[in-house]
């Protein structure tokens, strides 16, 4: 049963979400996001430690009493143009608590200053940095939300094609997989958080003049064979619902163990409202269980 709080949050989101087109100032949007995110606190007792991975900046998140041996490589959302590790830090810290492991959150380069493939290159490099520092791939889960979910899938494609060892599993939260936006839900769903105009504007900045059907841009058009187990979470009311459904179908057709979890009446990355929204807590717990099932202890 959908919680009463979810209806309240839905109304607030709908009233406060910015209206974005291809001409909207990215600088202005970034400033608003920074002002809104503040210091993004994590659960008491946790620590945050910035780190430089060769040319890529990142931060370690250590919630209290979790294993330092298992790692979530996390790629934040923000339409490839917005956000940084601070943006989803609280949500990620709760995921780490649920999964009983630490996280390495990547500050990949952003478009339009750094269009495709800059962000993908940074995510690929961050994973390889973990391997070069003695971390077993079976102790790593790659995860991301929204555009970060897209990058997680693209990174898996790049790793597989480069002959690198795959991580133990992957988690996609409200991921966009088809940058041509051909999914049925893209035009039929009424997500209070994410609009079609926003998505198209961010795609414009990210891909420049590249073909949106390139699998490293749109994993929907890629062959997913050889992928690790996937957890795909999406809200029932998301415009990206079809992307999640088709991702699960394509993965299963390629022999991949893919779990599709559709959350009734939820919107884009509702996890951001953890710990105050019951559905966010439950979704985070589902991620934690999935990760613990697949990580080598």
N, C-alpha and C positions, 0 to 999 in steps of 0.2 A: 504494500500500500504506500502510495506517495505521501511524503510527510507534508504537514502544513507549512513548515518552514520553507520548503521548496517553492511553494506558490508565492511567498513573500519575496524570496530572493529573485525569482523569475521577474516579478514586477519591477524590482529595483534595477535589475540588469537591463531590462527593456527600456527603462526611462533614462538610463545614464550612459548606455553604449554610444560611442561616437559614430556619426555618419561619415563614411569614408568612400572616396572615389580615387581614381588614378591621379587626380590633381591635388589631393590632400597632402599637406606638408608632413613628410616623415619626421622632420626635426620637431615639429609641434607635437606629433603623436608620441615621440620618445620622451619629450619633456613631461607630458601628462602622465605617461606610464611611470616615470621615475618619481614624480610627485605622489602618485597613488600607491606605489609599492613600499615606500619608506625603507625601513631597515629589515623588513620581512623576517620576523623572529622565528626561531626554531624551538622545539620543545626544550624545557629546562634541562640543563645538564649536558646538552649537545655542544659541539664546537664546530667552527668554520675555519678553514685554513686555505688561503689563496696559494696557488702554485702556478709555475710557468712550465708548460710541457713543450720544450723547444720553442717554437714560435707561437704556440697556442696558449692563451691564458685559461685558467680553470680554477675550481675550488673543491676541496674535500669537504664533505659534510659527514660529521661523526655524531650521530645521536648517542645518547648514553647507553652503555651496556649492550653494544652490538659487536658482531665479529668483524675484526679488521681484515680478515682473510678473504671475504667475499665482497664483490663490488658491483654496484650499478653504475654503468656509464650512462649519464643522463644528458639528453639534448632538449633544451627548453623550446617552448613554442614562441609565437610572436610573428608569424607570417614571414619568416626569413629576414625581416627588416627591423623588428622591434625586440626588446627584451634582452636579458642577460641573466646570469646565474641567480641574481637577487630576486628576479621576478617570480619564479616558482619555488623559491627556497623552502618555504614552510611546507608546501605540499610534498616536496621531495623528502624532507626530513621525516615526515610522517610515513611515507612509503618505506624509507629505510628502517624505521622502527618496526613496521609491520613485517618487513622482510628479514630483519635482524642482520643487516649488513650496512656498510658505509657506501657513499656515493661520490663519484667524480663528475661534477657538473661542468660542461664545456662552454666557454664563451667564444663560440665560433664567430667568424666574421659575418657581418650583416650586409645585405643589399639595401639600397641600390649602389652604395659605394663599392661593394664587393659582391657582384652577382654570381650566379652559378658558374663554375663549380667550387667557389671559395669555401662556402660553409661545409660542403661535403668533404672537401680535402682536409679541413680542420678536424672533422669528426673521425675520419679515417685515420688521421695522424694520432689523435688522442687514443684510439683503440690500440694502435701499434705501439704507442708509448707504454701502455700498460704491459703489453707482451714483452717489450724490450726490458722492462723493469722486473721481470721474473714472475708476473702474474699469469697463472694458468688460464687459458680461455674458458675452461670449465668452472672457473670461479667468477666469471663475468656475465652479467646480463646487460644488454643494451636496451635503453628505454627512452621514450620521448612523447611529448604531447603536441598535438596539432602539427605545425610545421616541423617540430622536433620529431614527431612520429614518422613523418615523411623522410626526414634525414636518417632516422634509425634504419628504416627499410632500405634506403639508398646505400647506406654504409654497408649493410649486409650484402647487397648485390656487388658492391665494389670489392669487399673482402673476399667473397666467393670467387669472383672473376680473377682476382690477383693471387689466388691460391693460399690466402691466409687462413689460419684456423678460425672457425666460427665460435661465437660465444655460446654459453650454455642455453640461453633462451633470449627472447625479445618481448618487450611490452609496448604496445601501441595504444596511446590514449587519444581518442578523437583525432586520429591521423588523417591527413589529406593524402590521397594516393594517386589521384587523377587530376592533373593540372589543366586538362581540357574541360573539366567540370561537366562530364557527360552523365553523371549519376542521376537517377530519377529524383532522388531526395533533394538534389541541389536546387530544384525549382518548385518543389512541392512542400517542403518542410518550413516551419516558422520558428527558427532558432532565435531566442531572445538575445543571445550573446554574439553570434556570428552571422553576418549578412553576406549575400552573394556579391554585393558591390565591394565589400572589404576584401573578400577572398580574391576577386579578380584584380583588384588594385595591387595587392601584395604579389600575386603571380607575375604581373607586369613588371614590377621592380626586380623580382628575383631572377626570372629567366632571360630578361632582355629580349634578344632576337632568336633565342634558341628554340628548337622544336619541343613543344610540351609533351610529345609522345616518346621522347627519349626515356628509357627505363630508369636511368639515374636521376631524372627529374620527376617522372611519374612512374613509380613502381608498379602501378596497375598494368602497365604495358610490358613489364618484365617477366621473365621466367623465374619462378621462385624455388625451383628444386634445389635441395641442399641446404635450405634454411633450417635454423634451430626451431624448437617449439615456440609458438606465438600465442600471446594473450592479446586479444583485440577488444578493447572496451570502447563503447560508443553510446551516446544518449539517443533515446527513441526519437526525440524532436530535433536532432541535428540535421543540418543540410548535408553533412558528411556521412550520414547513415549508409547510403549506398556504397560509398567508398569502403567502409568497414565490411559490409556484407560481401562485396565483390573480392576484397582482399582475402577474406576467409575462404571463399569458394576457390579462388585461384591457388591459394596455398595448399588447400586439401587436394585439389586436382594434381598438384605437383608432388604429392606424397608427404606434405608437411603436416605436423601435428599442430592444428590451429584451433584455439578456443575463442569463439565469438560470444561476447557478453554484452547484450543490449539492455540498457537501463531505462525502464519506463519513465516517461515524462521528463527525462533529463536533457540538459542542453550541453553546449560545447565546453569540455573540460570542467565539469561541475566539481571535480576533485579540488579545485582551488578553494572551496568553501569548507575544507576540513580544518578544524574538527567540529564546526558548529552545525553543519548540515549532515543529517543521518546518512543520506545516500552517498555523500562524499566519504564518510568514514567507512562505510561498507565496501565501496569500490576500492579504496586504499587497502583495506584488509584482504580483499580478493587478490590484489596484486601481490601483497606480502605472501600469501599462501602459495600462489603460483611460483614466485621466485624461490621460496624455500624448497619447493618440490623439485626444482630443476638445478639448483646450484650445488656443486660438489663441496661438501663441508671439509 
